[in-house]
Amino acid sequence: MERAPAVSVTGLEKSYHGTPVVSGFDLRVDRGEIFALLGPNGAGKTTVVEILEGHRTRDAGEVRVLGTDPHRAGSRWRARIGIVAQQDSAFPDLTVRETLRHFAGYYPSPRDPDEVLEAVGLAERGGARVPDLSGGQRRRLSVALGIIGDPELLFLDEPTTGFDPEARRRFWALIKKLSAGGMTILLTTHYLDEAEYLADRIGLIVAGRMRDVGPPSSVGGRDTDRTLVAWDTPEGRRERETATPTATVLELAERYDGEVPGLSVRRPTLEDVYLRLIGEHQ
Ligand SMILES: Nc1ncnc2c1ncn2[C@@H]1O[C@H](COP(=O)(O)OP(=O)(O)OP(=O)(O)O)[C@@H](O)[C@H]1O
């Protein structure tokens, strides 16, 4: 039998005090996939993710996470998911290694705490007390706690906020490694380069609805959007928007009999399509 998707949601509805914030929301995340939820502040990402985690109730809709309704799920289901939330709690009296060992004890088949410390780049800080970590190191400890139970599905809510560029790159490599090992990963982020680098598919949520879903290269019609071809002329720079950039470049090459001065060909970036879709739906 084919395994159920890691996450399937249809017709999800959620209001706070009578104000709908998630409405007619659908989502499918396949096993082994890295899926990035993108959307502006207040779009409903955290609400959706916390419903999937079983931390918030929903008003309507079908929700299955690893085949189970999170609202009715028990501790065996909980041990199969990992969560890295935006806010983590402090563990003032324990060292980093003690904290990990402590949480490992909650799971039926945890990963080795020292291997996890190594994986998140905290091996050297294992003996440090948690309050003595830097902000970025605290985030990495949160990731370590999210994966200590060796989850099938990992939720990451804005995981690299506050990371320096090198720490982000290391974190991305870790996520790719976890994914290569078969873990399904659902992340929310405001960093479009992060979504583009990590995600197999991106879902764009605006005002509580899923507006588009697809691979980073084609989400929002990015692959069919017009391309900007620009070049220099004695009268100044010229630009042409075209759906057939190759034909345009060939035509220019013929016109200039070879090299086209200052030629540039720019496809729409993920940021271009993101801002366009948000503009259309807000
Ligand atoms: N517990 C709550 N009570 C009332 N309103 C809430 C509650 N939680 C969230 N909201 C509102 O619901 C909307 C969606 O919030 P949510 O946190 O899901 O958005 P988000 O996409 O995660 O935003 P951000 O990118 O800023 O983290 C916002 O307007 C927010 O103010």
The ligand as a Gaussian input file, in Angstrom:
#p B3LYP/6-31G(d) Opt

LIG

0 1
 N       -3.758000      33.521000      19.687000
 C       -4.195000      34.457000      18.848000
 N       -5.252000      35.240000      19.149000
 C       -5.727000      36.171000      18.291000
 N       -5.163000      36.418000      17.081000
 C       -4.097000      35.683000      16.716000
 C       -3.556000      34.670000      17.576000
 N       -2.509000      34.099000      16.940000
 C       -2.390000      34.726000      15.747000
 N       -3.343000      35.677000      15.601000
 C       -3.561000      36.532000      14.414000
 O       -3.732000      35.674000      13.295000
 C       -3.072000      36.195000      12.148000
 C       -2.083000      35.152000      11.614000
 O       -1.027000      35.025000      12.551000
 P        0.164000      33.994000      12.357000
 O        1.044000      34.091000      13.552000
 O       -0.397000      32.658000      12.020000
 O        0.888000      34.596000      11.063000
 P        2.341000      34.299000      10.448000
 O        2.127000      34.125000       8.981000
 O        3.001000      33.188000      11.171000
 O        3.088000      35.663000      10.722000
 P        4.660000      35.999000      10.966000
 O        5.308000      35.880000       9.621000
 O        4.589000      37.412000      11.440000
 O        5.193000      35.028000      11.983000
 C       -2.434000      37.501000      12.579000
 O       -3.296000      38.539000      12.213000
 C       -2.342000      37.378000      14.089000
 O       -2.440000      38.636000      14.701000

